Amino acid sequence: MRLFDRAFKGSDEMLALAEAALTKTIDKLGADAPVAFGSTAYFLPCIYAYTGLKVTKLSELKAAMEPIRALFTRNYRLHDVFTSGIGTVLAAEVIEACKYAENPTPYPEKYHGHMTDAEVRELGVPLVTQDIPGFVVIIDEAPTDEQAVALIKGYQSRGIFVFLLKSAIDQAERCGIKMGFPVRIVPVGPGIEAVSHIISVVVRAAMIFGAIQPGDYDGMNKYAFQRIFAFVNAFAPVHDITVACGAGAIAMGFPVITNDTKDIDKVPKSLIIQEKVDDLIETSLEARDIKIKVTNIDLPIAVSSAFEGEIIRKADMFVEADGSRKDCFELVRTKELHEVEDHKIEVIGPDLDSFEPGSKMNLAILVDVAGKSMQSDFEPVFERKIHNYVNCLEGVMHTGQRDLIRIRVSKASFEAGFRVRHFGELLYAKMKNDFSQVVDKCQVTLVTDPEKVGQLRREANVIYDSRDARLRSLTDESVDCFYTCTLCQSFSPSHVCIVTPERLGLCGAVSWLDAKSTNELQPNGPCQVVTKTRLIDEVKGAYEDVNEAVKQYSHGALEKVTLYSIMEDPMTSCGCFECICGIEPCSNGVVIVNREHTGTTPLGMTFAELASMTGGGVQTPGFMGHGRHFIASKKFMKAEGGIARIVWMPKALKEMVAEKLNATAKELYGIDNFTDMIADETVSEDPETLMAFLSEKGHPALEMEPMM
């Protein structure tokens, strides 16, 4: 009962703070004042998720207090502690909403606060691939700064996403720990009420990826427990209000691990006392049953997926391999077994010590692999992995691929002892570990000598050209099968991608060759063969084989899918899509918006608002998620007339796809510079100005048959 008393006392404290904050804010701004968190289509997400209420102004928030108060029951049962815990989180969101009502950016720059829908979706792919195996919420300071560094960096090195609350943020800042969403250590807020922003991520994941409906209290908790591997570390002294928030976390299946032994009772698998801070990581991972796959690599810097988003600014850069200014490239080559010396790492040319800070250097990375089951088709798949692997190095940034790469090494990593050969050690370990089914031997050659790199680059371009020629010959008609991709089902149980040569996975990360390779490397894995022998409609891309596959792999949630139509049985989306395409009725065309674009579209909706209609494995005729490379495909919306329907895209996206899109338009319609006919946000964000622009340009969509 002692623990129950503390939880109820903390719940009452949070509720009183919420009621006081709301009264004060209404008195100051008025009941009709708007209330919202930025860049989300889910209103006040926690309240929306658990009550179904769409709160947009303070009067509606006041009305929401009634169902929130109803959660604060007092019958001294475990159920009542849990509901009060959820109520505590909702009350915390009320406090945060009042802050945002008064000021859209209420926190100083050091705090992240609310996370946008785009950031939630950004987590989708690494969660699915287990690059992020789980989340930890760290509340308050560790006993010593050394323990704080070991804890936070320890989680980061294991790929665990770290949220910091209260004084844990000040301690991390004092210890010089780099924080921010890109490095997966997020300083959320200075008060315990900011925990609502973390729970907001969880419930939006449930709605985005799991299609859990707003107001489904039990569904939210079930999804969180089964799909989100999160836990809490709370340092002593744990206050009553934190205990109440912990009850909410436990209700969602997130165990709380603490070093506090005062007035806290153990609850098996849910509330765990671990007095030894040095053992906190292992205790926490075990409590949530998180298995970490660790590969020991002899490197002077850390290796973790947490560093994939790290940006190395020019001022912090020691040296840069810049493919736009110097000869630089990376290439994977298949060799015979006798041609490869396993674990041979060779550096040809000057090492990093020979360069001045801020220098540009030549760099060729050649990875030679051999194995009885190795195929040349695997080469580009392995090659694209170099980007991911190198980005996992702390203080190293990689962009691009092939001969348009850019690799920056920070001054800090150089000073820690990082040298050119360490690229080889990393790539050797990762290739042998991740592709052990087909890679028996691997050697890496790293060339920095300018003359030698130039010579090798010319040889590499011949290989790139031959690969491109093969890829161009691959069409949906020229292959004998397609593939499923069900990677995202860990978060979106009913979604299935059908991957074809001309339609890659909607996340943009899985091509037909990737799926083919995955199937051969993992015969029982996420990419299964889909035959294409029973065609129903060639224009729509309808096959009996595909329908049977989506029914089987969606567990009956889907009956049929067309591959080339947006209006009739379009492919579903999980929530990880790079872009959304939606029908624009005034112009008889479609708009496309990418995740990075934060502005509105001529449909009157942002990416986040459009995304709320298309995720979670639900078919929405007239809307679909897709990868950005699909935009220039000849199969894009083929059933509705193809790319000629595209009337609007953000300028940055348009520039990104312009070359290939213009080439496709020229081939299909004889139109030169088609992207000049497509509006963007610099021209229009509403239907009226959009129509004026399209009429002036003579856009072909205006003359096409109605889509509806």
SEGU-349793 format. One record per residue (C-alpha): x, y, z. Coordinates in steps of 0.02 Angstrom, whole numbers. Example, Ala and Ser with C-alpha at 12.3 -4.5 7.8 and 13.67 -1.06 7.14 Angstrom:
2
     px     py     pz
    615   -225    390
    684    -53    357
//
This chain:
708
     px     py     pz
      0      0      0
    148    116     29
    188    120   -156
      5    146   -200
     -4    295    -81
    147    375   -163
     78    347   -338
    -93    421   -293
    -12    568   -204
     95    604   -359
    -56    588   -473
   -152    714   -368
     -3    832   -376
      6    825   -566
   -182    847   -583
   -180   1000   -470
    -38   1076   -572
   -134   1044   -733
   -294   1124   -669
   -198   1276   -606
   -103   1295   -770
   -262   1282   -873
   -357   1409   -767
   -212   1530   -777
   -194   1510   -966
   -380   1533  -1000
   -382   1689   -892
   -236   1757   -991
   -281   1705  -1169
   -468   1671  -1166
   -563   1508  -1190
   -561   1521  -1380
   -372   1536  -1393
   -295   1399  -1501
   -190   1262  -1422
    -76   1147  -1521
     94   1069  -1534
    184   1107  -1697
    193    993  -1849
     76    855  -1793
    -88    794  -1863
   -133    712  -1697
   -193    865  -1599
   -133    845  -1419
    -73    667  -1452
    -86    586  -1280
   -260    654  -1246
   -314    612  -1424
   -244    435  -1410
   -324    390  -1244
   -488    488  -1251
   -517    515  -1437
   -543    702  -1409
   -477    823  -1540
   -420    970  -1437
   -386   1128  -1538
   -428   1268  -1415
   -424   1300  -1230
   -610   1277  -1204
   -595   1101  -1278
   -446   1068  -1166
   -552   1119  -1017
   -687    998  -1072
   -555    861  -1089
   -516    877   -904
   -674    780   -862
   -621    614   -942
   -444    643   -877
   -507    663   -699
   -609    503   -722
   -446    406   -737
   -394    456   -560
   -481    314   -467
   -439    269   -287
   -488     88   -249
   -313     29   -205
   -307   -100   -343
   -167   -117   -469
   -289    -67   -606
   -323     98   -517
   -138    136   -499
   -115    106   -685
   -263    213   -740
   -205    351   -624
    -33    335   -702
   -105    361   -877
   -209    505   -808
    -48    580   -738
     30    579   -911
   -125    662   -986
   -123    794   -850
     61    822   -890
     13    851  -1072
   -115    981  -1015
     25   1076   -928
    135   1066  -1083
     -9   1118  -1196
    -36   1274  -1092
    147   1319  -1113
    134   1299  -1303
    -29   1398  -1308
     63   1547  -1235
    221   1523  -1337
    246   1403  -1486
    429   1384  -1432
    417   1387  -1242
    584   1303  -1205
    762   1370  -1219
    862   1296  -1363
    946   1164  -1254
    778   1073  -1233
    690    982  -1374
    513    980  -1306
    379    917  -1426
    433    798  -1564
    355    820  -1736
    265    686  -1836
    411    688  -1959
    529    645  -1817
    415    504  -1759
    410    434  -1936
    598    454  -1951
    613    325  -1812
    509    200  -1910
    642    118  -2018
    779    101  -1885
    651     31  -1763
    596    -96  -1892
    775   -146  -1936
    823   -149  -1751
    957    -17  -1777
    861     59  -1631
    823    -92  -1521
    735     12  -1388
    710    175  -1292
    766    229  -1120
    700    377  -1020
    829    438   -894
    758    546   -754
    870    652   -642
   1056    644   -610
   1163    488   -589
   1261    485   -426
   1422    539   -515
   1463    622   -680
   1571    473   -727
   1423    356   -704
   1312    471   -806
   1435    469   -952
   1455    280   -942
   1266    256   -936
   1218    373  -1077
   1362    326  -1192
   1335    143  -1148
   1155    150  -1207
   1207    250  -1361
   1341    123  -1408
   1208    -13  -1401
   1092     84  -1516
    966    125  -1378
    876    291  -1407
    900    400  -1252
    775    527  -1186
    834    639  -1043
    722    727   -917
    751    853   -779
    927    867   -705
    990    722   -812
   1001    852   -951
   1107    971   -849
   1223    829   -800
   1244    772   -980
   1279    951  -1034
   1406    971   -894
   1493    812   -950
   1507    874  -1130
   1394    741  -1204
   1335    786  -1379
   1145    788  -1381
   1008    806  -1512
    888    702  -1616
   1020    656  -1748
   1132    571  -1617
    982    494  -1527
   1009    577  -1359
    863    697  -1338
    856    822  -1193
    666    834  -1182
    628    958  -1044
    675   1022   -871
    517    962   -781
    437    792   -758
    283    853   -853
    389    846  -1013
    372    657  -1002
    210    681  -1099
    314    722  -1255
    396    551  -1243
    231    459  -1220
    168    564  -1367
    298    479  -1477
    237    308  -1420
     51    338  -1449
     81    420  -1618
    184    268  -1668
     32    163  -1621
    -83    270  -1730
     41    294  -1874
    113    119  -1889
    -12     10  -1798
   -176     89  -1855
   -233     93  -1672
   -384    206  -1666
   -393    361  -1556
   -488    323  -1396
   -435    140  -1392
   -362    141  -1216
   -322    -44  -1209
   -260    -47  -1388
   -135     91  -1353
    -62      0  -1204
    -58   -167  -1293
     32    -93  -1443
    158     -4  -1331
    197   -163  -1236
    210   -276  -1388
    293   -159  -1514
    388    -22  -1421
    534    -85  -1317
    553     54  -1191
    602     69  -1008
    638    202   -876
    792    236   -769
    746    349   -622
    882    406   -502
    860    436   -316
    776    525   -239
    622    476   -340
    482    600   -301
    299    552   -285
    253    638   -448
    386    534   -538
    317    377   -456
    146    421   -529
    220    446   -703
    310    279   -679
    141    196   -649
     87    261   -819
    245    192   -898
    217     21   -818
     36     23   -880
    108     36  -1056
    227   -109  -1024
    383     -4   -989
    476    -64   -833
    551     64   -713
    725     30   -645
    789    137   -502
    931    147   -377
    813    221   -246
    777    105   -100
    675    224      8
    486    194     16
    486     99   -149
    423    -79   -159
    485   -198   -291
    360   -257   -421
    427   -407   -519
    471   -364   -700
    393   -190   -680
    474    -92   -539
    652   -150   -512
    779    -87   -385
    959    -93   -442
   1073     -7   -317
   1230    -36   -423
   1223    100   -555
   1360     12   -653
   1240   -134   -681
   1092    -26   -730
   1110    -53   -918
   1111   -242   -911
    970   -246   -783
    865   -130   -892
    894   -226  -1054
    853   -389   -968
    693   -316   -893
    629   -271  -1067
    703   -427  -1146
    809   -327  -1268
    947   -427  -1351
   1094   -324  -1413
   1202   -394  -1552
   1378   -330  -1518
   1523   -348  -1638
   1692   -309  -1562
   1793   -202  -1682
   1966   -138  -1638
   1934     48  -1659
   1985    201  -1557
   1809    276  -1571
   1635    211  -1537
   1529    122  -1666
   1339    134  -1653
   1187    166  -1761
   1156    313  -1644
   1289    410  -1739
   1207    388  -1910
   1128    561  -1905
   1282    650  -1838
   1331    807  -1935
   1515    856  -1942
   1525   1044  -1968
   1669   1118  -2067
   1742   1200  -1912
   1747   1030  -1824
   1818    936  -1975
   1996    874  -1981
   1995    804  -2158
   1868    773  -2296
   1861    652  -2442
   1753    753  -2562
   1701    663  -2721
   1642    826  -2800
   1817    902  -2789
   1934    752  -2781
   1939    576  -2853
   1845    474  -2723
   1740    317  -2737
   1688    155  -2653
   1669    -12  -2739
   1626   -191  -2690
   1697   -325  -2804
   1664   -513  -2811
   1823   -616  -2822
   1869   -800  -2824
   1914   -874  -2655
   2099   -891  -2700
   2106   -706  -2747
   2058   -640  -2575
   2163   -641  -2417
   2041   -638  -2272
   2056   -487  -2156
   2191   -405  -2260
   2181   -217  -2235
   2297   -119  -2350
   2324     69  -2356
   2406    139  -2513
   2458    321  -2497
   2472    448  -2356
   2376    424  -2194
   2276    559  -2104
   2431    616  -2008
   2500    685  -2172
   2358    809  -2197
   2331    982  -2123
   2169   1014  -2028
   2030   1063  -2149
   2112    974  -2297
   2027    880  -2438
   2095    710  -2486
   2075    575  -2617
   2003    411  -2557
   1959    247  -2641
   1877    111  -2538
   1884    -60  -2620
   1802   -206  -2534
   1840   -375  -2613
   1729   -519  -2558
   1729   -703  -2601
   1616   -847  -2558
   1542  -1004  -2633
   1368   -926  -2631
   1420   -748  -2676
   1336   -670  -2829
   1380   -511  -2925
   1199   -452  -2899
   1241   -433  -2714
   1380   -306  -2748
   1273   -148  -2756
   1175   -206  -2603
   1336   -225  -2503
   1402    -62  -2575
   1254     39  -2513
   1287    -33  -2341
   1454     59  -2337
   1356    221  -2311
   1268    149  -2158
   1423     69  -2085
   1536    221  -2099
   1400    334  -2027
   1399    224  -1872
   1573    288  -1827
   1574    422  -1693
   1638    585  -1767
   1632    524  -1948
   1502    578  -2077
   1464    493  -2243
   1350    551  -2383
   1321    492  -2561
   1374    333  -2647
   1485    267  -2786
   1601    407  -2846
   1500    549  -2772
   1540    516  -2590
   1587    638  -2453
   1669    576  -2295
   1716    693  -2154
   1823    645  -2005
   1809    760  -1854
   1957    833  -1762
   1901    741  -1605
   1902    571  -1691
   2073    605  -1769
   2141    655  -1599
   2067    495  -1526
   2177    397  -1647
   2063    364  -1796
   2161    330  -1957
   2123    270  -2134
   2150     85  -2094
   2007     93  -1969
   1885    110  -2114
   1948    -60  -2169
   1930   -138  -1996
   1751    -76  -1986
   1701   -136  -2160
   1784   -305  -2138
   1694   -339  -1974
   1525   -279  -2037
   1531   -371  -2204
   1583   -535  -2121
   1453   -516  -1984
   1303   -458  -2085
   1330   -565  -2239
   1406   -721  -2164
   1292   -829  -2273
   1385   -781  -2431
   1548   -695  -2379
   1684   -820  -2334
   1829   -701  -2360
   1843   -512  -2363
   1988   -393  -2389
   1987   -203  -2396
   2104    -89  -2492
   2106     96  -2451
   2195    210  -2575
   2238    392  -2540
   2373    414  -2672
   2295    539  -2798
   2367    461  -2955
   2320    284  -2905
   2144    337  -2853
   2117    424  -3021
   2167    267  -3114
   2056    155  -3007
   1909    273  -3023
   1909    254  -3212
   1904     66  -3190
   1764     82  -3062
   1659    188  -3181
   1662     46  -3309
   1588    -69  -3176
   1457     61  -3125
   1405     84  -3307
   1383   -102  -3334
   1276   -114  -3177
   1168     32  -3233
   1142    -50  -3402
   1081   -207  -3315
    966   -107  -3201
    892    -13  -3349
    850   -178  -3430
    752   -232  -3276
    569   -192  -3297
    416   -265  -3215
    384   -361  -3375
    561   -429  -3393
    570   -521  -3227
    478   -679  -3180
    431   -629  -3003
    406   -488  -2880
    444   -490  -2693
    353   -449  -2533
    434   -342  -2399
    361   -361  -2226
    502   -282  -2126
    385   -148  -2061
    262   -273  -1987
    351   -261  -1821
    261    -93  -1808
    126   -102  -1942
     58   -280  -1930
    -56   -275  -2083
     57   -184  -2207
    142   -273  -2352
    249   -193  -2487
    255   -275  -2657
    426   -232  -2728
    451   -233  -2916
    595   -175  -3027
    500    -15  -3065
    423     12  -2893
    539      5  -2744
    481     -7  -2564
    391    148  -2504
    527    181  -2374
    648    209  -2519
    771     84  -2447
    720    -81  -2529
    740   -105  -2717
    693   -261  -2816
    875   -315  -2815
    883   -284  -2628
    729   -391  -2603
    798   -526  -2717
    961   -528  -2621
    870   -529  -2453
    766   -677  -2509
    921   -775  -2559
   1015   -727  -2401
    863   -756  -2288
    746   -881  -2372
    623   -870  -2227
    644   -683  -2203
    537   -531  -2245
    558   -538  -2435
    462   -682  -2511
    439   -725  -2695
    276   -670  -2775
    241   -753  -2942
    161   -652  -3082
     82   -782  -3193
   -102   -734  -3175
   -124   -558  -3242
   -292   -474  -3214
   -260   -299  -3283
    -94   -245  -3357
   -129    -57  -3348
   -180    -61  -3164
    -46   -187  -3119
   -172   -312  -3049
   -122   -494  -3025
   -210   -639  -2940
    -37   -691  -2876
    -11   -521  -2794
   -184   -524  -2716
   -152   -695  -2641
     16   -636  -2573
    -52   -478  -2490
   -196   -575  -2415
    -76   -705  -2345
     57   -587  -2280
    -65   -456  -2212
   -147   -596  -2113
   -310   -566  -2203
   -317   -378  -2177
   -302   -347  -2365
   -394   -433  -2506
   -313   -355  -2659
   -188   -224  -2716
   -154   -143  -2883
     27    -92  -2915
     -1     55  -3034
   -162    137  -2974
   -192    268  -2840
   -382    260  -2857
   -419     74  -2857
   -349    -36  -2717
   -188     63  -2697
    -42    -13  -2603
    -49     17  -2416
     79    114  -2314
    160     76  -2147
    207    255  -2102
    391    251  -2154
    358    319  -2329
    472    453  -2402
    331    541  -2496
    142    553  -2504
     43    574  -2664
   -134    642  -2653
   -270    688  -2778
   -296    875  -2811
   -474    886  -2882
   -468   1064  -2952
   -324   1026  -3071
   -370    845  -3104
   -195    801  -3047
    -97    750  -2894
     20    836  -2773
    172    749  -2699
    251    803  -2536
    405    732  -2451
    430    706  -2265
    559    846  -2250
    438    980  -2313
    354   1066  -2166
    242   1188  -2260
     65   1165  -2321
     12   1096  -2491
   -124   1154  -2612
   -234   1022  -2531
   -234   1130  -2375
   -141    996  -2278
     39    971  -2223
    138    810  -2243
     92    763  -2064
    -94    789  -2096
    -89    690  -2259
     13    554  -2175
   -121    531  -2042
   -236    471  -2182
   -118    347  -2263
    -20    251  -2130
    -51     95  -2027
    -82    -24  -2172
   -246     59  -2223
   -298     77  -2406
   -351    255  -2446
   -403    278  -2629
   -335    442  -2696
   -186    442  -2578
    -30    334  -2565
    140    332  -2483
    291    293  -2592
    479    311  -2612
    548    465  -2699
    630    364  -2838
    459    295  -2889
    408    469  -2946
    506    455  -3110
    449    277  -3144
    349    238  -3301
    234    138  -3188
    194    285  -3072
      3    300  -3073
      2    216  -3244
   -183    174  -3225
   -228    359  -3205
   -116    426  -3343
     54    421  -3259
    173    561  -3212
     78    686  -3321
    -41    700  -3172
     93    777  -3059
     49    961  -3035
    140   1011  -2874
    294    963  -2774
    405   1052  -2648
    548   1139  -2738
    683   1036  -2652
    599    872  -2701
    570    932  -2879
    754    974  -2899
    802    806  -2828
    702    705  -2956
    708    828  -3102
    835    741  -3213
    751    570  -3212
    574    640  -3212
    609    750  -3362
    686    602  -3454
    531    495  -3420
    413    634  -3477
    513    657  -3637
    507    471  -3674
    321    447  -3633
    245    611  -3691
    377    703  -3792
    376    845  -3663
    538    941  -3634
    581   1003  -3459
    419    936  -3384
    468    991  -3208
    455   1173  -3265
    267   1140  -3281
    254   1076  -3102
    214   1207  -2969
    301   1216  -2800
    284   1315  -2639
    369   1467  -2717
    224   1476  -2841
     73   1413  -2748
      6   1339  -2588
   -179   1352  -2634
   -289   1286  -2776
   -323   1456  -2856
   -144   1508  -2887
   -102   1328  -2932
   -232   1327  -3071
   -171   1494  -3136
      7   1428  -3147
    -44   1265  -3230
   -151   1356  -3358
     -8   1473  -3399
    110   1325  -3424
    -16   1221  -3522
      2   1075  -3402
    -60    910  -3480
   -163    862  -3326
   -289    998  -3370
   -335    904  -3529
   -342    729  -3456
   -494    625  -3411
   -564    656  -3236
   -490    542  -3103
   -656    529  -3011
//
